[in-house]
Amino acid sequence: MSRIDEMVQRLCPDGVEYYQLSEIFDLKNGYTPSKKNPEYWTDGTVNWFRMDDIRTNGRILSDSIQKVSETAIKGGRLFDADSLIVATSATIGEHALVTVPFMCNQRFTCLTRKPSFRERLDMKFVLYYADVLDRFCLENTNKGGFASVAMSAFKSFPFPVPPLDIQREIVRVLDSFAELEAELEAELEAELEAELEARKAQYAYYLNKMLDFPRKEMA
């Protein structure tokens, strides 16, 4: 039995509580300021994230490639720092954790923890569990000419909230695998390819195993 399994049995012997995504997070659509207004796109200081940011800088973002002006902020308010962005149209199945106040384009839905869950969810754990959410999104798309996630299903997605000790241990283990994989890729030579593939398979195994929680029966 793994350390994670032991912790789950010890800290939540009756299983882990699951909530609908919309119960945990405020969900808001991203948007693109009008290109017809050059003021929005001149001397920008506000982070505006697109898919290019994930492709270039990975899944933890603190600075956008392109910026917009403060006048482009809809309603005068940015999305909160430590929010998750999930691609729910076009390039479905991509996500990132944004660590600064920001804007993002309309391909993304922004997930911000509701006040009652801010002390219950580690956002690095949320980032890892988003791999499961991504697969769900790919399996729940609207049929038509433009690919998009069925938002009613998205809002109802069951998201686990294990104790913080379990979340942080999962993050520690998965971080260690991610760091090792990055080191191998940086040093990649022909003789390391087999080891790299083995480590990727090991990481995928632990990712799936540690994020599969027994569901607690709700009263």
N, C-alpha and C positions, 0 to 999 in steps of 0.2 A: 504493500500500500504506500502510495506517495505521501509526502509531507502535506500536499494540498488536500488529498483525500482525508487524511487524519484530521486536518484543521476543520474541514467541512463537517465531519462527523462529530467533532468535539464542540464546535461553536454553533452549529445549526443541525442538531440530530434529526429534526423533523423536516429538513430540506431548506432550500433557499427561496426567499420571497421573490416573485416576479411581478412586474408592473407593466402596464401598457406604456409604450414610449411617450405618449402624450400626457401621461400622469407624472412622469419624471421630468420631462423637458418642455420648455417653451419652444415651439417650432415656428420658425419664420423663414420666408423665402428671401433669397438674395435678389439683387437687381442691378441693372446696368444704367448708370446715369445717361441722360440723353446726349448722343453724339452731336446733336444740333446746337448744343450750348457749349461753345469752346471754353467758357469760364470753368466748367466742371473739370476740364482736362488740362488746365494750365497751372503750373507751379503747385502741383498736388503734394499734399503732406499726409493724406489719409490712406491707410492700407486698404487696397481693393484686390481681393484674391480671386484667381481664376484657376482652371485646371493646369495651366502652365506652371503655376507655383508649386503644385504637388509634384509634377513631373521633374521639375528642376531642383527643388529643395526638400522633397520628402514629405513625411506625414506630420511633422511638428513645425509650424510656421510662425515666425515672429516678424517678418518683414516681406512686403509684397514686391513683386517685380514692377508692377504699374501702380501708380497712386493717383488719387483724385483730390479735388479741392474740398474744403469744408462745406462749401455751398452745395455740393452734390449730395450731402447726407439727407436722406429722406426722413422727414419728421424731426430733424436735428439730433437724432440719436444713433450712435453706432451699435453694432452687435457687441455683446460683452466679451471681454477676454476670457480665456479658458472655456471656449465653446467648441463644439465639433461641427464641422461642415461635411455634409454627405451629398454626393452627386445623385440627384433624383431624376435627372433627365439627361439626354445625350449620352455622355460617358458615364453610365451607371456603374456603380461598384467601386467608387473611389471616395476616400475620406481623408480628413486631416484634423489635427487639433491646432487651434489658433490661440496663441498665448497673449495676444495684444487686442485692444479694442479695434474693430475692423468693419469693413464692408466686403461683400463677395457678390459674384454675379448670379444670374438667375438660374444657372445650372444646379446650384447648391440649395439645400435646406439647412438652416442653421439650428443646432440643438444647444440650448442653454439650460443648465440645471435650474429647476425651480427652487425657491428658497428652502423648502422643507427637505431637499435632497442635497444641498450644497455640502453638508457635513457628513453625508452618507455615501457619497460616490467620489472615488479618486478618478480624476479625469484621464490619467494614464491607463487605468483599467478600462475606462469607457473607450479609449482609443483602441485598445486591443480587442475588446468585444465587438467593435465596429466591423471587424472582419466577418463576424457572423451576420451582422446586419447587412453588410454588402451582399453576401450570398442570398439573403432573403430578398433584397431589392431586385437582384437579377432574376429571381424566380417569380416576382410579382410585378410585372410590368404591364401597362396597358397595351392592348393590341391596336396597331394603327401605324400611320406613316411616320410619326415622331415618337421615339421611345421615351417613356416616362414611367415612373413608379406609381403604382396604384396607391394614392395617398391615404385612403381609408385603411388599407392593409398596413401601410407604413406606420400610421398613428397607433395601430393596435399591436404592433410588434412587441412580443414579450421580452422584457429586459430584466435580467437578474440583479438583485441588490444583496450580495453576500456581505458579511461583516467586513469592516475596513481591514482587519488583520489579514483576511483571506485575499482581498483585493491587492493589498500591497505585496504579499508574498508572490502572487501570480505575476505582478509587474516586475518584481525582482528577478524571478526565474526567466521570464520572457525577455527582459532587457539583456540578461547575460547571454542568451542564445543570439539575440540580434547583434550584440557587440562582437561575439565570436564570428558570426557570419560575415559581418562587415570587415573584420580583420582578414579573414580568409580571402574575401573578394579583392581586398587591397593588395594582397600578396599573390594573387592567383597566377599560377603557372600550370603547365600541363599535368604535373604529378599531383597537384592539389585539387584537380577537378572532381575526382571521385570523393574526396573528403568533403568538399564543399557541398556536393549533392547529398551526401549522407547527413550533413549538418542541417541542410534545408529540410530534408525529410523528418529529421528529429524535431526540428522547430515546429513543423506543421503538426506532428503527432502531439506534442505537448500543448500547442495552442488549442487544438480541438479538445483534448482530454481535459484540460484545466478550465475550459469555459463551458463545459457540459455539466450543469448543476442539477441535482435532484430538486424537483419542484415542491415547494411547501404547499400543503393544502390550505386554502384560504377559508376562513370561517364564513 
